[in-house]
Amino acid sequence: MVCISLWWLPVFLAGWWHGWDGTLFQEGVFFSKASMVTFGGAYAVLPYVAQQAVETHSWLTAPQMLVDGLAFAETTPGPLIMVLQHVGFMGGWHQPGWLNPLVAATLGALLTTWVTFVPSADRNGRNHRTPVAGAPINQTAFHGKFSGKDCVACCSLSADWDAVAEYTTK
């Protein structure tokens, strides 16, 4: 319960402070869902995020997503999943509400990063390489070690992760 509270506290604070219809709260909810329902890392989640961010939420334009976000991320070192931070920044910038655009953009990027990575951290605060709910399975497949109690994401999923880990390591 502590894990879930820490994960959602900034999202609810953003909603209370900036408004439940505000961009910050909407980003927090959207990226929380994206981190929990996708398996397979950045290449699995980015098409969904791109479509929703551009077409549904209008946080950024298609060229901003494809050229500025995805293309830039592919050409620089570091995890590709950080494109989500770009989307969060641009969402806050384009729809700041009553906030200064730079403040809203910075908070959007921070909140997006928080809700994307916290569910994939283990109880020691280490982040798995794949910041999505599928991280436990990926870690098991590549490293052969997994405990169903180690992943914060497991707090909110009703699956027998030890059985999944046993199945994937055979």
C-alpha positions as CSV (number, residue, x, y, z in Angstrom):
1,M,0.0,0.0,0.0
2,V,2.9,2.3,0.7
3,C,4.2,1.8,-2.8
4,I,1.0,2.7,-4.4
5,S,0.6,5.8,-2.2
6,L,4.0,7.1,-3.1
7,W,3.4,6.5,-6.7
8,W,0.0,8.3,-6.8
9,L,0.6,11.0,-4.3
10,P,2.2,13.5,-6.8
11,V,-0.6,12.8,-9.3
12,F,-3.3,13.6,-6.8
13,L,-1.4,16.6,-5.5
14,A,-1.2,17.9,-9.1
15,G,-4.9,17.4,-9.6
16,W,-5.7,19.1,-6.3
17,W,-3.4,22.1,-7.0
18,H,-3.6,22.5,-10.8
19,G,-7.1,21.1,-11.3
20,W,-8.5,17.7,-12.1
21,D,-9.0,18.6,-15.7
22,G,-5.5,20.2,-15.9
23,T,-2.7,18.8,-18.0
24,L,-0.6,17.8,-15.1
25,F,-3.2,15.5,-13.6
26,Q,-4.1,14.1,-17.0
27,E,-0.5,13.4,-17.8
28,G,0.0,11.7,-14.4
29,V,-3.0,9.4,-15.0
30,F,-2.2,8.7,-18.7
31,F,1.5,7.9,-18.1
32,S,0.6,5.8,-15.0
33,K,-1.7,3.7,-17.2
34,A,0.9,3.5,-20.0
35,S,3.5,2.2,-17.6
36,M,1.2,-0.4,-16.1
37,V,-0.4,-1.9,-19.2
38,T,2.5,-2.1,-21.6
39,F,5.0,-4.9,-21.8
40,G,8.2,-4.8,-23.8
41,G,9.8,-1.4,-23.1
42,A,10.0,1.7,-25.2
43,Y,9.3,0.2,-28.6
44,A,6.0,-1.3,-27.2
45,V,4.7,1.9,-25.5
46,L,5.9,4.7,-27.8
47,P,3.4,4.1,-30.7
48,Y,0.5,4.2,-28.2
49,V,1.9,7.2,-26.4
50,A,2.5,9.0,-29.7
51,Q,-1.0,8.4,-30.9
52,Q,-2.7,9.4,-27.7
53,A,-0.5,12.5,-27.0
54,V,-1.0,13.8,-30.5
55,E,-4.5,12.8,-31.5
56,T,-6.4,12.6,-28.2
57,H,-4.7,15.0,-25.8
58,S,-3.1,17.5,-28.3
59,W,-0.1,17.8,-26.0
60,L,2.2,18.1,-29.1
61,T,2.1,17.9,-32.8
62,A,3.0,14.9,-34.9
63,P,6.3,16.5,-36.2
64,Q,7.2,17.4,-32.6
65,M,6.6,13.8,-31.5
66,L,8.3,12.1,-34.5
67,V,11.1,14.5,-35.4
68,D,11.8,16.3,-32.1
69,G,11.1,13.4,-29.8
70,L,11.6,10.0,-31.4
71,A,14.3,10.9,-33.9
72,F,16.3,12.8,-31.4
73,A,16.0,10.0,-28.9
74,E,17.2,7.4,-31.4
75,T,20.3,9.5,-32.1
76,T,21.4,10.1,-28.6
77,P,22.7,7.8,-25.9
78,G,20.5,6.8,-23.1
79,P,17.1,5.0,-22.7
80,L,14.7,5.6,-25.5
81,I,11.8,5.6,-23.0
82,M,12.9,9.2,-22.0
83,V,10.9,10.3,-25.0
84,L,8.0,10.2,-22.5
85,Q,9.6,13.0,-20.6
86,H,9.7,15.0,-23.8
87,V,6.0,14.4,-24.2
88,G,5.3,15.4,-20.6
89,F,7.3,18.6,-21.1
90,M,5.6,19.5,-24.3
91,G,2.2,18.8,-22.9
92,G,2.8,21.2,-20.0
93,W,4.3,23.8,-22.4
94,H,1.4,23.8,-24.8
95,Q,-1.4,23.5,-22.2
96,P,-0.1,25.2,-19.1
97,G,-3.4,26.3,-17.7
98,W,-2.9,29.2,-15.2
99,L,0.8,28.3,-14.8
100,N,3.8,29.8,-16.5
101,P,4.5,27.6,-19.6
102,L,8.1,26.8,-18.4
103,V,6.9,25.9,-14.9
104,A,4.1,23.7,-16.3
105,A,6.4,22.0,-18.8
106,T,9.0,21.3,-16.1
107,L,6.4,19.9,-13.7
108,G,4.9,17.8,-16.6
109,A,8.3,16.3,-17.4
110,L,9.0,15.6,-13.7
111,L,5.6,14.0,-13.1
112,T,5.8,12.0,-16.3
113,T,9.2,10.6,-15.3
114,W,8.0,9.8,-11.8
115,V,4.9,7.8,-12.8
116,T,6.8,6.0,-15.6
117,F,9.7,4.8,-13.5
118,V,8.4,4.4,-9.9
119,P,6.2,1.3,-10.8
120,S,9.3,-0.5,-12.1
121,A,11.6,0.1,-9.1
122,D,12.2,-2.7,-6.7
123,R,11.9,-2.3,-3.0
124,N,15.6,-1.1,-2.7
125,G,14.9,1.8,-5.1
126,R,16.8,0.3,-8.0
127,N,15.1,0.8,-11.3
128,H,14.8,-2.1,-13.7
129,R,16.0,-1.4,-17.3
130,T,12.5,-1.6,-18.7
131,P,10.2,1.0,-17.1
132,V,6.9,-0.7,-17.6
133,A,5.0,-3.3,-15.7
134,G,6.6,-6.0,-17.9
135,A,9.9,-5.2,-16.2
136,P,9.8,-8.2,-13.9
137,I,9.3,-10.6,-16.8
138,N,12.1,-9.0,-18.8
139,Q,14.5,-9.0,-15.9
140,T,13.7,-12.7,-15.4
141,A,14.2,-13.5,-19.0
142,F,17.6,-11.8,-19.3
143,H,19.0,-12.2,-15.8
144,G,17.3,-15.3,-14.4
145,K,16.6,-13.6,-11.1
146,F,13.2,-12.5,-9.8
147,S,11.2,-12.3,-6.7
148,G,7.5,-11.6,-6.9
149,K,8.0,-9.3,-3.9
150,D,10.7,-7.1,-5.4
151,C,8.8,-5.0,-7.9
152,V,6.5,-2.1,-6.9
153,A,4.4,-2.9,-10.0
154,C,3.6,-6.3,-8.5
155,C,1.8,-4.5,-5.6
156,S,-1.1,-3.5,-7.9
157,L,-1.2,-6.4,-10.4
158,S,-3.1,-9.6,-9.5
159,A,-0.8,-12.1,-11.1
160,D,1.2,-15.0,-9.6
161,W,4.6,-13.4,-10.5
162,D,6.5,-16.3,-9.0
163,A,4.7,-18.7,-11.4
164,V,5.5,-16.3,-14.3
165,A,9.1,-16.1,-13.2
166,E,9.3,-19.9,-13.0
167,Y,7.7,-20.3,-16.4
168,T,10.0,-17.7,-18.1
169,T,13.3,-19.2,-16.7
170,K,12.6,-22.7,-18.0
